[in-house]
């Protein structure tokens, strides 16, 4: 039986997670670029760069890189 730590460790070192997070960041940056070109920098910052979900994506990428470095 796998431990809870082992399950999370396997998830955080997976290449699938890294690809999903990088694709999510790519889409977010595309939306931010679009918003900034149509409206202004403040709008892009409010809806993308300073949002909780963008911070979460960056944090998830950091955790993924940390666990890959440990493995």
PyMOL Python script that loads the backbone (N, CA, C, O; Angstrom):
from pymol import cmd

cmd.read_pdbstr("""\
ATOM      1  N   UNK A   1       0.832  -1.187   0.000  1.00  0.00           N
ATOM      2  CA  UNK A   1       0.000   0.000   0.000  1.00  0.00           C
ATOM      3  C   UNK A   1       0.876   1.250   0.000  1.00  0.00           C
ATOM      4  O   UNK A   1       1.820   1.357   0.783  1.00  0.00           O
ATOM      5  N   UNK A   2       0.563   2.169  -0.863  1.00  0.00           N
ATOM      6  CA  UNK A   2       1.354   3.394  -0.963  1.00  0.00           C
ATOM      7  C   UNK A   2       0.967   4.359   0.144  1.00  0.00           C
ATOM      8  O   UNK A   2      -0.188   4.438   0.562  1.00  0.00           O
ATOM      9  N   UNK A   3       1.950   5.071   0.592  1.00  0.00           N
ATOM     10  CA  UNK A   3       1.681   6.094   1.598  1.00  0.00           C
ATOM     11  C   UNK A   3       1.163   7.354   0.915  1.00  0.00           C
ATOM     12  O   UNK A   3       1.276   7.507  -0.301  1.00  0.00           O
ATOM     13  N   UNK A   4       0.604   8.237   1.702  1.00  0.00           N
ATOM     14  CA  UNK A   4       0.110   9.500   1.165  1.00  0.00           C
ATOM     15  C   UNK A   4       1.263  10.323   0.599  1.00  0.00           C
ATOM     16  O   UNK A   4       1.123  10.954  -0.449  1.00  0.00           O
ATOM     17  N   UNK A   5       2.402  10.316   1.289  1.00  0.00           N
ATOM     18  CA  UNK A   5       3.573  11.040   0.796  1.00  0.00           C
ATOM     19  C   UNK A   5       4.046  10.463  -0.533  1.00  0.00           C
ATOM     20  O   UNK A   5       4.406  11.206  -1.445  1.00  0.00           O
ATOM     21  N   UNK A   6       4.045   9.137  -0.640  1.00  0.00           N
ATOM     22  CA  UNK A   6       4.468   8.500  -1.886  1.00  0.00           C
ATOM     23  C   UNK A   6       3.565   8.847  -3.051  1.00  0.00           C
ATOM     24  O   UNK A   6       4.028   9.014  -4.179  1.00  0.00           O
ATOM     25  N   UNK A   7       2.278   8.953  -2.777  1.00  0.00           N
ATOM     26  CA  UNK A   7       1.326   9.332  -3.818  1.00  0.00           C
ATOM     27  C   UNK A   7       1.572  10.759  -4.286  1.00  0.00           C
ATOM     28  O   UNK A   7       1.617  11.024  -5.487  1.00  0.00           O
ATOM     29  N   UNK A   8       1.735  11.693  -3.322  1.00  0.00           N
ATOM     30  CA  UNK A   8       2.010  13.081  -3.689  1.00  0.00           C
ATOM     31  C   UNK A   8       3.373  13.214  -4.363  1.00  0.00           C
ATOM     32  O   UNK A   8       3.528  14.004  -5.294  1.00  0.00           O
ATOM     33  N   UNK A   9       4.350  12.456  -3.904  1.00  0.00           N
ATOM     34  CA  UNK A   9       5.683  12.499  -4.507  1.00  0.00           C
ATOM     35  C   UNK A   9       5.611  12.066  -5.971  1.00  0.00           C
ATOM     36  O   UNK A   9       6.204  12.700  -6.843  1.00  0.00           O
ATOM     37  N   UNK A  10       4.881  10.983  -6.231  1.00  0.00           N
ATOM     38  CA  UNK A  10       4.737  10.515  -7.617  1.00  0.00           C
ATOM     39  C   UNK A  10       4.022  11.534  -8.481  1.00  0.00           C
ATOM     40  O   UNK A  10       4.356  11.708  -9.654  1.00  0.00           O
ATOM     41  N   UNK A  11       3.035  12.210  -7.902  1.00  0.00           N
ATOM     42  CA  UNK A  11       2.314  13.236  -8.652  1.00  0.00           C
ATOM     43  C   UNK A  11       3.219  14.415  -8.969  1.00  0.00           C
ATOM     44  O   UNK A  11       3.227  14.910 -10.096  1.00  0.00           O
ATOM     45  N   UNK A  12       3.978  14.865  -7.980  1.00  0.00           N
ATOM     46  CA  UNK A  12       4.772  16.077  -8.152  1.00  0.00           C
ATOM     47  C   UNK A  12       6.024  15.883  -9.002  1.00  0.00           C
ATOM     48  O   UNK A  12       6.596  16.866  -9.473  1.00  0.00           O
ATOM     49  N   UNK A  13       6.465  14.643  -9.211  1.00  0.00           N
ATOM     50  CA  UNK A  13       7.620  14.442 -10.086  1.00  0.00           C
ATOM     51  C   UNK A  13       7.209  14.028 -11.497  1.00  0.00           C
ATOM     52  O   UNK A  13       8.063  13.744 -12.337  1.00  0.00           O
ATOM     53  N   UNK A  14       5.901  13.994 -11.755  1.00  0.00           N
ATOM     54  CA  UNK A  14       5.464  13.512 -13.061  1.00  0.00           C
ATOM     55  C   UNK A  14       5.665  14.558 -14.157  1.00  0.00           C
ATOM     56  O   UNK A  14       5.504  15.760 -13.943  1.00  0.00           O
ATOM     57  N   UNK A  15       6.011  14.068 -15.298  1.00  0.00           N
ATOM     58  CA  UNK A  15       6.184  14.915 -16.472  1.00  0.00           C
ATOM     59  C   UNK A  15       4.838  15.449 -16.953  1.00  0.00           C
ATOM     60  O   UNK A  15       4.759  16.554 -17.491  1.00  0.00           O
ATOM     61  N   UNK A  16       3.777  14.658 -16.757  1.00  0.00           N
ATOM     62  CA  UNK A  16       2.442  15.091 -17.160  1.00  0.00           C
ATOM     63  C   UNK A  16       2.023  16.349 -16.401  1.00  0.00           C
ATOM     64  O   UNK A  16       1.411  17.248 -16.978  1.00  0.00           O
ATOM     65  N   UNK A  17       2.350  16.414 -15.116  1.00  0.00           N
ATOM     66  CA  UNK A  17       2.027  17.604 -14.329  1.00  0.00           C
ATOM     67  C   UNK A  17       2.804  18.803 -14.850  1.00  0.00           C
ATOM     68  O   UNK A  17       2.247  19.892 -14.984  1.00  0.00           O
ATOM     69  N   UNK A  18       4.070  18.616 -15.142  1.00  0.00           N
ATOM     70  CA  UNK A  18       4.887  19.721 -15.651  1.00  0.00           C
ATOM     71  C   UNK A  18       4.340  20.242 -16.970  1.00  0.00           C
ATOM     72  O   UNK A  18       4.271  21.453 -17.176  1.00  0.00           O
ATOM     73  N   UNK A  19       3.954  19.350 -17.858  1.00  0.00           N
ATOM     74  CA  UNK A  19       3.415  19.766 -19.154  1.00  0.00           C
ATOM     75  C   UNK A  19       2.086  20.493 -18.965  1.00  0.00           C
ATOM     76  O   UNK A  19       1.842  21.508 -19.617  1.00  0.00           O
ATOM     77  N   UNK A  20       1.232  19.992 -18.089  1.00  0.00           N
ATOM     78  CA  UNK A  20      -0.057  20.634 -17.839  1.00  0.00           C
ATOM     79  C   UNK A  20       0.113  22.031 -17.253  1.00  0.00           C
ATOM     80  O   UNK A  20      -0.587  22.964 -17.647  1.00  0.00           O
ATOM     81  N   UNK A  21       1.038  22.173 -16.318  1.00  0.00           N
ATOM     82  CA  UNK A  21       1.271  23.476 -15.702  1.00  0.00           C
ATOM     83  C   UNK A  21       1.856  24.457 -16.710  1.00  0.00           C
ATOM     84  O   UNK A  21       1.458  25.622 -16.745  1.00  0.00           O
ATOM     85  N   UNK A  22       2.792  23.999 -17.528  1.00  0.00           N
ATOM     86  CA  UNK A  22       3.395  24.877 -18.535  1.00  0.00           C
ATOM     87  C   UNK A  22       2.354  25.288 -19.575  1.00  0.00           C
ATOM     88  O   UNK A  22       2.351  26.435 -20.024  1.00  0.00           O
ATOM     89  N   UNK A  23       1.478  24.374 -19.960  1.00  0.00           N
ATOM     90  CA  UNK A  23       0.401  24.737 -20.892  1.00  0.00           C
ATOM     91  C   UNK A  23      -0.556  25.735 -20.256  1.00  0.00           C
ATOM     92  O   UNK A  23      -1.008  26.673 -20.913  1.00  0.00           O
ATOM     93  N   UNK A  24      -0.867  25.532 -18.971  1.00  0.00           N
ATOM     94  CA  UNK A  24      -1.726  26.477 -18.264  1.00  0.00           C
ATOM     95  C   UNK A  24      -1.108  27.863 -18.193  1.00  0.00           C
ATOM     96  O   UNK A  24      -1.790  28.867 -18.396  1.00  0.00           O
ATOM     97  N   UNK A  25       0.184  27.913 -17.905  1.00  0.00           N
ATOM     98  CA  UNK A  25       0.878  29.202 -17.875  1.00  0.00           C
ATOM     99  C   UNK A  25       0.916  29.852 -19.252  1.00  0.00           C
ATOM    100  O   UNK A  25       0.779  31.070 -19.371  1.00  0.00           O
ATOM    101  N   UNK A  26       1.101  29.052 -20.279  1.00  0.00           N
ATOM    102  CA  UNK A  26       1.107  29.575 -21.647  1.00  0.00           C
ATOM    103  C   UNK A  26      -0.232  30.204 -21.993  1.00  0.00           C
ATOM    104  O   UNK A  26      -0.282  31.299 -22.555  1.00  0.00           O
ATOM    105  N   UNK A  27      -1.313  29.518 -21.661  1.00  0.00           N
ATOM    106  CA  UNK A  27      -2.649  30.065 -21.932  1.00  0.00           C
ATOM    107  C   UNK A  27      -2.896  31.335 -21.128  1.00  0.00           C
ATOM    108  O   UNK A  27      -3.459  32.300 -21.644  1.00  0.00           O
ATOM    109  N   UNK A  28      -2.475  31.334 -19.867  1.00  0.00           N
ATOM    110  CA  UNK A  28      -2.661  32.514 -19.026  1.00  0.00           C
ATOM    111  C   UNK A  28      -1.880  33.707 -19.575  1.00  0.00           C
ATOM    112  O   UNK A  28      -2.384  34.830 -19.579  1.00  0.00           O
ATOM    113  N   UNK A  29      -0.672  33.471 -20.030  1.00  0.00           N
ATOM    114  CA  UNK A  29       0.134  34.558 -20.585  1.00  0.00           C
ATOM    115  C   UNK A  29      -0.424  35.048 -21.917  1.00  0.00           C
ATOM    116  O   UNK A  29      -0.311  36.231 -22.241  1.00  0.00           O
ATOM    117  N   UNK A  30      -1.022  34.152 -22.685  1.00  0.00           N
ATOM    118  CA  UNK A  30      -1.680  34.579 -23.921  1.00  0.00           C
ATOM    119  C   UNK A  30      -2.865  35.489 -23.612  1.00  0.00           C
ATOM    120  O   UNK A  30      -3.050  36.519 -24.260  1.00  0.00           O
ATOM    121  N   UNK A  31      -3.666  35.101 -22.620  1.00  0.00           N
ATOM    122  CA  UNK A  31      -4.806  35.928 -22.224  1.00  0.00           C
ATOM    123  C   UNK A  31      -4.330  37.272 -21.695  1.00  0.00           C
ATOM    124  O   UNK A  31      -4.904  38.309 -22.027  1.00  0.00           O
ATOM    125  N   UNK A  32      -3.287  37.262 -20.879  1.00  0.00           N
ATOM    126  CA  UNK A  32      -2.758  38.513 -20.329  1.00  0.00           C
ATOM    127  C   UNK A  32      -2.240  39.425 -21.431  1.00  0.00           C
ATOM    128  O   UNK A  32      -2.459  40.636 -21.388  1.00  0.00           O
ATOM    129  N   UNK A  33      -1.564  38.863 -22.407  1.00  0.00           N
ATOM    130  CA  UNK A  33      -1.066  39.662 -23.523  1.00  0.00           C
ATOM    131  C   UNK A  33      -2.219  40.259 -24.322  1.00  0.00           C
ATOM    132  O   UNK A  33      -2.172  41.421 -24.725  1.00  0.00           O
ATOM    133  N   UNK A  34      -3.245  39.461 -24.543  1.00  0.00           N
ATOM    134  CA  UNK A  34      -4.427  39.947 -25.250  1.00  0.00           C
ATOM    135  C   UNK A  34      -5.093  41.082 -24.471  1.00  0.00           C
ATOM    136  O   UNK A  34      -5.417  42.125 -25.040  1.00  0.00           O
ATOM    137  N   UNK A  35      -5.294  40.875 -23.172  1.00  0.00           N
ATOM    138  CA  UNK A  35      -5.918  41.919 -22.348  1.00  0.00           C
ATOM    139  C   UNK A  35      -5.094  43.198 -22.343  1.00  0.00           C
ATOM    140  O   UNK A  35      -5.637  44.301 -22.408  1.00  0.00           O
ATOM    141  N   UNK A  36      -3.791  43.041 -22.267  1.00  0.00           N
ATOM    142  CA  UNK A  36      -2.927  44.222 -22.225  1.00  0.00           C
ATOM    143  C   UNK A  36      -2.943  44.974 -23.554  1.00  0.00           C
ATOM    144  O   UNK A  36      -2.864  46.202 -23.571  1.00  0.00           O
ATOM    145  N   UNK A  37      -3.045  44.254 -24.651  1.00  0.00           N
ATOM    146  CA  UNK A  37      -3.062  44.938 -25.947  1.00  0.00           C
ATOM    147  C   UNK A  37      -4.404  45.613 -26.214  1.00  0.00           C
ATOM    148  O   UNK A  37      -4.445  46.661 -26.858  1.00  0.00           O
ATOM    149  N   UNK A  38      -5.498  45.034 -25.732  1.00  0.00           N
ATOM    150  CA  UNK A  38      -6.825  45.611 -25.951  1.00  0.00           C
ATOM    151  C   UNK A  38      -7.109  46.725 -24.942  1.00  0.00           C
ATOM    152  O   UNK A  38      -7.606  47.788 -25.311  1.00  0.00           O
ATOM    153  N   UNK A  39      -6.795  46.480 -23.673  1.00  0.00           N
ATOM    154  CA  UNK A  39      -7.111  47.444 -22.624  1.00  0.00           C
ATOM    155  C   UNK A  39      -5.842  48.152 -22.159  1.00  0.00           C
ATOM    156  O   UNK A  39      -5.340  49.046 -22.841  1.00  0.00           O
ATOM    157  N   UNK A  40      -5.326  47.753 -21.003  1.00  0.00           N
ATOM    158  CA  UNK A  40      -4.096  48.360 -20.492  1.00  0.00           C
ATOM    159  C   UNK A  40      -3.405  47.381 -19.543  1.00  0.00           C
ATOM    160  O   UNK A  40      -3.901  46.283 -19.287  1.00  0.00           O
ATOM    161  N   UNK A  41      -2.264  47.799 -19.035  1.00  0.00           N
ATOM    162  CA  UNK A  41      -1.462  46.937 -18.165  1.00  0.00           C
ATOM    163  C   UNK A  41      -2.181  46.632 -16.860  1.00  0.00           C
ATOM    164  O   UNK A  41      -2.107  45.509 -16.362  1.00  0.00           O
ATOM    165  N   UNK A  42      -2.867  47.606 -16.308  1.00  0.00           N
ATOM    166  CA  UNK A  42      -3.578  47.378 -15.038  1.00  0.00           C
ATOM    167  C   UNK A  42      -4.628  46.285 -15.156  1.00  0.00           C
ATOM    168  O   UNK A  42      -4.803  45.491 -14.232  1.00  0.00           O
ATOM    169  N   UNK A  43      -5.318  46.236 -16.271  1.00  0.00           N
ATOM    170  CA  UNK A  43      -6.342  45.209 -16.481  1.00  0.00           C
ATOM    171  C   UNK A  43      -5.713  43.821 -16.524  1.00  0.00           C
ATOM    172  O   UNK A  43      -6.224  42.885 -15.909  1.00  0.00           O
ATOM    173  N   UNK A  44      -4.620  43.688 -17.241  1.00  0.00           N
ATOM    174  CA  UNK A  44      -3.926  42.401 -17.316  1.00  0.00           C
ATOM    175  C   UNK A  44      -3.390  41.998 -15.953  1.00  0.00           C
ATOM    176  O   UNK A  44      -3.453  40.824 -15.589  1.00  0.00           O
ATOM    177  N   UNK A  45      -2.870  42.941 -15.204  1.00  0.00           N
ATOM    178  CA  UNK A  45      -2.373  42.631 -13.865  1.00  0.00           C
ATOM    179  C   UNK A  45      -3.504  42.187 -12.957  1.00  0.00           C
ATOM    180  O   UNK A  45      -3.348  41.230 -12.198  1.00  0.00           O
ATOM    181  N   UNK A  46      -4.637  42.865 -13.021  1.00  0.00           N
ATOM    182  CA  UNK A  46      -5.756  42.547 -12.135  1.00  0.00           C
ATOM    183  C   UNK A  46      -6.324  41.163 -12.437  1.00  0.00           C
ATOM    184  O   UNK A  46      -6.542  40.370 -11.521  1.00  0.00           O
ATOM    185  N   UNK A  47      -6.564  40.869 -13.705  1.00  0.00           N
ATOM    186  CA  UNK A  47      -7.235  39.625 -14.068  1.00  0.00           C
ATOM    187  C   UNK A  47      -6.300  38.426 -14.186  1.00  0.00           C
ATOM    188  O   UNK A  47      -6.760  37.288 -14.086  1.00  0.00           O
ATOM    189  N   UNK A  48      -5.011  38.643 -14.394  1.00  0.00           N
ATOM    190  CA  UNK A  48      -4.103  37.510 -14.590  1.00  0.00           C
ATOM    191  C   UNK A  48      -2.955  37.535 -13.589  1.00  0.00           C
ATOM    192  O   UNK A  48      -2.880  36.671 -12.715  1.00  0.00           O
ATOM    193  N   UNK A  49      -2.070  38.502 -13.704  1.00  0.00           N
ATOM    194  CA  UNK A  49      -0.811  38.467 -12.979  1.00  0.00           C
ATOM    195  C   UNK A  49      -0.966  38.537 -11.464  1.00  0.00           C
ATOM    196  O   UNK A  49      -0.143  37.963 -10.750  1.00  0.00           O
ATOM    197  N   UNK A  50      -1.971  39.205 -10.954  1.00  0.00           N
ATOM    198  CA  UNK A  50      -2.157  39.323  -9.513  1.00  0.00           C
ATOM    199  C   UNK A  50      -3.302  38.460  -8.999  1.00  0.00           C
ATOM    200  O   UNK A  50      -3.790  38.680  -7.891  1.00  0.00           O
ATOM    201  N   UNK A  51      -3.732  37.487  -9.784  1.00  0.00           N
ATOM    202  CA  UNK A  51      -4.837  36.624  -9.377  1.00  0.00           C
ATOM    203  C   UNK A  51      -4.316  35.419  -8.596  1.00  0.00           C
ATOM    204  O   UNK A  51      -3.150  35.038  -8.701  1.00  0.00           O
ATOM    205  N   UNK A  52      -5.220  34.835  -7.811  1.00  0.00           N
ATOM    206  CA  UNK A  52      -4.844  33.688  -6.972  1.00  0.00           C
ATOM    207  C   UNK A  52      -4.504  32.466  -7.825  1.00  0.00           C
ATOM    208  O   UNK A  52      -3.615  31.694  -7.464  1.00  0.00           O
ATOM    209  N   UNK A  53      -5.191  32.283  -8.939  1.00  0.00           N
ATOM    210  CA  UNK A  53      -4.958  31.084  -9.741  1.00  0.00           C
ATOM    211  C   UNK A  53      -3.628  31.150 -10.495  1.00  0.00           C
ATOM    212  O   UNK A  53      -2.995  30.117 -10.717  1.00  0.00           O
ATOM    213  N   UNK A  54      -3.198  32.356 -10.892  1.00  0.00           N
ATOM    214  CA  UNK A  54      -1.899  32.487 -11.549  1.00  0.00           C
ATOM    215  C   UNK A  54      -0.774  32.231 -10.548  1.00  0.00           C
ATOM    216  O   UNK A  54       0.220  31.578 -10.863  1.00  0.00           O
ATOM    217  N   UNK A  55      -0.952  32.759  -9.333  1.00  0.00           N
ATOM    218  CA  UNK A  55       0.020  32.482  -8.267  1.00  0.00           C
ATOM    219  C   UNK A  55       0.073  30.993  -7.961  1.00  0.00           C
ATOM    220  O   UNK A  55       1.147  30.442  -7.719  1.00  0.00           O
ATOM    221  N   UNK A  56      -1.084  30.342  -7.973  1.00  0.00           N
ATOM    222  CA  UNK A  56      -1.136  28.897  -7.754  1.00  0.00           C
ATOM    223  C   UNK A  56      -0.409  28.112  -8.832  1.00  0.00           C
ATOM    224  O   UNK A  56       0.295  27.146  -8.536  1.00  0.00           O
ATOM    225  N   UNK A  57      -0.579  28.524 -10.086  1.00  0.00           N
ATOM    226  CA  UNK A  57       0.136  27.852 -11.178  1.00  0.00           C
ATOM    227  C   UNK A  57       1.653  28.002 -11.030  1.00  0.00           C
ATOM    228  O   UNK A  57       2.402  27.043 -11.218  1.00  0.00           O
ATOM    229  N   UNK A  58       2.092  29.213 -10.692  1.00  0.00           N
ATOM    230  CA  UNK A  58       3.531  29.422 -10.497  1.00  0.00           C
ATOM    231  C   UNK A  58       4.050  28.604  -9.316  1.00  0.00           C
ATOM    232  O   UNK A  58       5.143  28.041  -9.372  1.00  0.00           O
ATOM    233  N   UNK A  59       3.252  28.546  -8.243  1.00  0.00           N
ATOM    234  CA  UNK A  59       3.642  27.746  -7.080  1.00  0.00           C
ATOM    235  C   UNK A  59       3.704  26.264  -7.405  1.00  0.00           C
ATOM    236  O   UNK A  59       4.614  25.563  -6.962  1.00  0.00           O
ATOM    237  N   UNK A  60       2.733  25.785  -8.181  1.00  0.00           N
ATOM    238  CA  UNK A  60       2.724  24.373  -8.575  1.00  0.00           C
ATOM    239  C   UNK A  60       3.924  24.036  -9.451  1.00  0.00           C
ATOM    240  O   UNK A  60       4.502  22.955  -9.333  1.00  0.00           O
ATOM    241  N   UNK A  61       4.291  24.956 -10.321  1.00  0.00           N
ATOM    242  CA  UNK A  61       5.493  24.745 -11.134  1.00  0.00           C
ATOM    243  C   UNK A  61       6.737  24.700 -10.245  1.00  0.00           C
ATOM    244  O   UNK A  61       7.625  23.875 -10.458  1.00  0.00           O
ATOM    245  N   UNK A  62       6.798  25.581  -9.257  1.00  0.00           N
ATOM    246  CA  UNK A  62       7.931  25.574  -8.328  1.00  0.00           C
ATOM    247  C   UNK A  62       8.015  24.287  -7.529  1.00  0.00           C
ATOM    248  O   UNK A  62       9.101  23.737  -7.344  1.00  0.00           O
ATOM    249  N   UNK A  63       6.871  23.802  -7.052  1.00  0.00           N
ATOM    250  CA  UNK A  63       6.849  22.538  -6.298  1.00  0.00           C
ATOM    251  C   UNK A  63       7.274  21.385  -7.191  1.00  0.00           C
ATOM    252  O   UNK A  63       8.030  20.510  -6.769  1.00  0.00           O
ATOM    253  N   UNK A  64       6.785  21.386  -8.432  1.00  0.00           N
ATOM    254  CA  UNK A  64       7.156  20.342  -9.387  1.00  0.00           C
ATOM    255  C   UNK A  64       8.657  20.337  -9.638  1.00  0.00           C
ATOM    256  O   UNK A  64       9.278  19.274  -9.626  1.00  0.00           O
ATOM    257  N   UNK A  65       9.244  21.486  -9.861  1.00  0.00           N
ATOM    258  CA  UNK A  65      10.680  21.584 -10.101  1.00  0.00           C
ATOM    259  C   UNK A  65      11.464  21.156  -8.867  1.00  0.00           C
ATOM    260  O   UNK A  65      12.492  20.488  -8.982  1.00  0.00           O
ATOM    261  N   UNK A  66      10.978  21.541  -7.680  1.00  0.00           N
ATOM    262  CA  UNK A  66      11.655  21.157  -6.434  1.00  0.00           C
ATOM    263  C   UNK A  66      11.683  19.641  -6.268  1.00  0.00           C
ATOM    264  O   UNK A  66      12.730  19.073  -5.959  1.00  0.00           O
ATOM    265  N   UNK A  67      10.545  18.982  -6.471  1.00  0.00           N
ATOM    266  CA  UNK A  67      10.514  17.536  -6.297  1.00  0.00           C
ATOM    267  C   UNK A  67      11.278  16.789  -7.386  1.00  0.00           C
ATOM    268  O   UNK A  67      11.851  15.732  -7.120  1.00  0.00           O
ATOM    269  N   UNK A  68      11.295  17.320  -8.604  1.00  0.00           N
ATOM    270  CA  UNK A  68      12.104  16.710  -9.651  1.00  0.00           C
ATOM    271  C   UNK A  68      13.576  16.826  -9.304  1.00  0.00           C
ATOM    272  O   UNK A  68      14.346  15.898  -9.551  1.00  0.00           O
ATOM    273  N   UNK A  69      13.980  17.959  -8.733  1.00  0.00           N
ATOM    274  CA  UNK A  69      15.377  18.137  -8.333  1.00  0.00           C
ATOM    275  C   UNK A  69      15.732  17.170  -7.197  1.00  0.00           C
ATOM    276  O   UNK A  69      16.854  16.667  -7.141  1.00  0.00           O
ATOM    277  N   UNK A  70      14.789  16.911  -6.300  1.00  0.00           N
ATOM    278  CA  UNK A  70      15.047  15.954  -5.225  1.00  0.00           C
ATOM    279  C   UNK A  70      15.189  14.520  -5.748  1.00  0.00           C
ATOM    280  O   UNK A  70      15.967  13.725  -5.221  1.00  0.00           O
ATOM    281  N   UNK A  71      14.428  14.216  -6.782  1.00  0.00           N
ATOM    282  CA  UNK A  71      14.469  12.831  -7.283  1.00  0.00           C
ATOM    283  C   UNK A  71      15.753  12.627  -8.064  1.00  0.00           C
ATOM    284  O   UNK A  71      15.997  11.534  -8.576  1.00  0.00           O
TER     285      UNK A  71
END
""", "prot")
cmd.dss("prot")
cmd.show_as("cartoon", "prot")
cmd.util.cbc("prot")
cmd.orient("prot")
